[in-house]
Amino acid sequence: MSGAAASASGADGTASERLAPRLGRKRDHTRDAEILKATLDVLAETGYEAMTIDMVATRAKAGKATIYRRWDTKGHLVLDAVSSMRDTALSLDRLPDTGSLRGDMIAMINPHWLGESEQRIKILSSLMSLLYRTPELAAAVDVALVEPSAAAYRQLMARAAERGEIPASTDIDTLALVIPSMSAYRVMFMRGCADRRFHEALVDEVVLPALGIRTSQGATDQRFRHR
């Protein structure tokens, strides 16, 4: 997503700049990861409006010109930084397989995500005003933070349906969005912490009951089982 171009109204670009494809430029990507991490750190500390390319260059120990060779504007840099937040630990071929849907969903609670929740709250809160005006940024947040988890929950529920733990008619596509969407809402709009306790409550009090599975002290009491 790094190759995008827009007409910027200033050296750093503006919140409403248009992000369009950039063509014909070869770039050295060797320092991208460091620069994107520095961008996220500065965003968390200062917010989008106060953040400058100079701040990022200082944090990344990179020249300002080096950053501008990769990203034309602050908006493009932030867009790529948000995209880099995607949780690569959610590999669909390495999902938990505990033998029960609840066990799998609890095992999905990612310590890496939970450990960084405070920084993510600050980053996403600083971008709230931009999300409404910049569809590309809203899409990046969805791709980086919501869809990977939703895809994993879809697969876990499909597997549970195959073994008869939940009905084959279950609306998996909708229910798979519950945990990632509510977590994102809690972080971005309520400025709360989507910690382990919050995730467990979503599993036990929202998703499993919607599937017809009741929990009691961590054990599931299944009201129906389709074979």
SVG drawing of the C-alpha trace seen along z (x, -y; Angstrom):
<svg xmlns="http://www.w3.org/2000/svg" viewBox="-30 -24 50 61">
<polyline fill="none" stroke="black" stroke-width="0.4" points="0.0,0.0 3.1,-2.2 2.7,-3.2 0.1,-5.9 0.2,-9.5 -1.9,-12.6 -1.9,-16.3 -0.8,-17.7 -1.5,-21.2 1.7,-21.3 5.0,-19.6 3.5,-17.1 0.1,-16.8 -3.3,-17.3 -6.0,-15.1 -8.2,-15.4 -5.6,-14.7 -6.5,-12.3 -4.6,-9.0 -4.1,-7.7 -1.7,-5.1 1.9,-6.2 3.5,-4.7 7.0,-4.2 9.1,-4.8 11.5,-2.1 12.2,-2.3 14.6,-0.9 12.5,0.8 15.3,1.8 14.4,-0.8 10.7,-0.8 10.0,1.3 12.0,-1.0 10.4,-4.1 6.8,-2.7 7.4,-1.7 8.8,-5.2 5.7,-6.6 3.4,-4.6 5.4,-5.6 5.2,-9.3 1.5,-9.0 0.8,-7.4 2.7,-10.2 1.6,-13.3 -1.5,-12.4 -1.8,-13.0 -2.2,-16.8 0.9,-17.4 3.0,-14.7 5.7,-15.9 8.0,-14.1 10.9,-15.6 9.7,-13.9 9.6,-10.5 13.0,-11.1 14.5,-11.8 12.9,-8.8 13.9,-6.5 17.4,-8.0 16.8,-8.6 17.1,-11.6 14.0,-13.5 14.8,-13.1 15.0,-9.4 11.4,-9.4 10.1,-11.7 11.7,-9.4 9.4,-6.6 6.3,-8.6 5.2,-11.9 3.2,-13.1 2.5,-12.5 -0.9,-11.0 0.8,-8.3 3.2,-7.5 0.5,-7.2 -1.6,-5.0 1.3,-2.6 2.1,-2.7 -1.5,-1.7 -1.4,1.1 1.8,2.4 -0.2,3.0 -1.7,6.1 -1.3,9.0 0.7,11.5 0.5,14.0 -3.0,14.9 -1.9,17.4 -5.0,19.4 -3.0,22.6 -1.8,22.4 -5.0,21.7 -5.7,23.3 -7.3,26.8 -8.4,27.6 -11.3,29.8 -14.0,27.2 -15.0,23.9 -14.7,22.2 -11.3,23.6 -10.2,22.4 -11.6,18.9 -10.0,18.5 -6.7,19.7 -7.1,17.0 -6.6,14.3 -3.3,12.9 -0.9,11.7 1.0,9.6 -2.2,7.7 -3.2,7.3 0.3,6.1 0.1,3.3 -3.5,2.3 -2.6,-0.9 -0.5,-2.1 -3.1,-1.1 -5.8,-3.0 -3.7,-6.1 -2.9,-5.6 -6.5,-4.9 -7.9,-7.6 -5.6,-10.1 -6.9,-9.0 -10.6,-9.1 -11.4,-12.4 -9.5,-11.2 -11.4,-7.9 -14.6,-9.8 -12.8,-11.9 -10.3,-9.4 -12.0,-6.1 -8.5,-4.7 -7.5,-5.0 -10.7,-3.5 -10.2,-0.6 -6.6,-0.2 -7.8,0.0 -10.3,2.7 -7.7,4.7 -5.1,4.4 -7.1,4.8 -10.6,6.3 -10.5,8.6 -7.5,10.9 -9.3,11.7 -12.7,12.1 -11.2,14.5 -9.7,16.6 -13.0,16.7 -14.8,17.7 -12.5,20.6 -12.9,21.7 -16.7,21.6 -16.7,23.4 -14.6,26.2 -17.0,26.3 -19.9,26.7 -18.2,29.5 -17.8,31.5 -21.4,30.8 -20.7,28.5 -22.9,25.7 -25.6,25.9 -24.5,25.9 -27.0,23.1 -25.1,20.7 -24.5,17.2 -20.8,17.5 -19.9,14.4 -21.9,12.2 -20.8,13.8 -17.2,13.9 -17.2,10.1 -18.6,9.7 -15.3,10.0 -13.0,8.0 -15.7,5.3 -16.6,4.8 -12.9,4.8 -12.2,2.1 -15.3,0.1 -14.1,0.3 -10.7,-0.9 -11.5,-3.6 -14.8,-5.0 -14.8,-4.2 -11.0,-4.5 -11.2,-1.4 -8.8,1.5 -9.7,4.7 -7.9,6.9 -8.2,10.6 -11.1,10.2 -13.0,8.2 -12.3,10.9 -13.4,13.7 -16.6,11.9 -17.4,11.5 -16.8,15.2 -18.8,16.4 -21.6,13.8 -22.1,12.9 -20.8,15.2 -21.3,18.7 -24.8,17.9 -25.7,16.6 -24.6,20.0 -26.7,21.8 -23.8,22.7 -24.0,21.8 -20.9,21.6 -20.6,22.2 -17.3,21.6 -15.5,22.0 -17.2,25.3 -19.6,25.4 -23.1,26.8 -24.3,27.3 -28.0,27.2 -27.8,28.8 -25.3,30.8 -25.8,31.6 -24.1,34.7"/>
</svg>
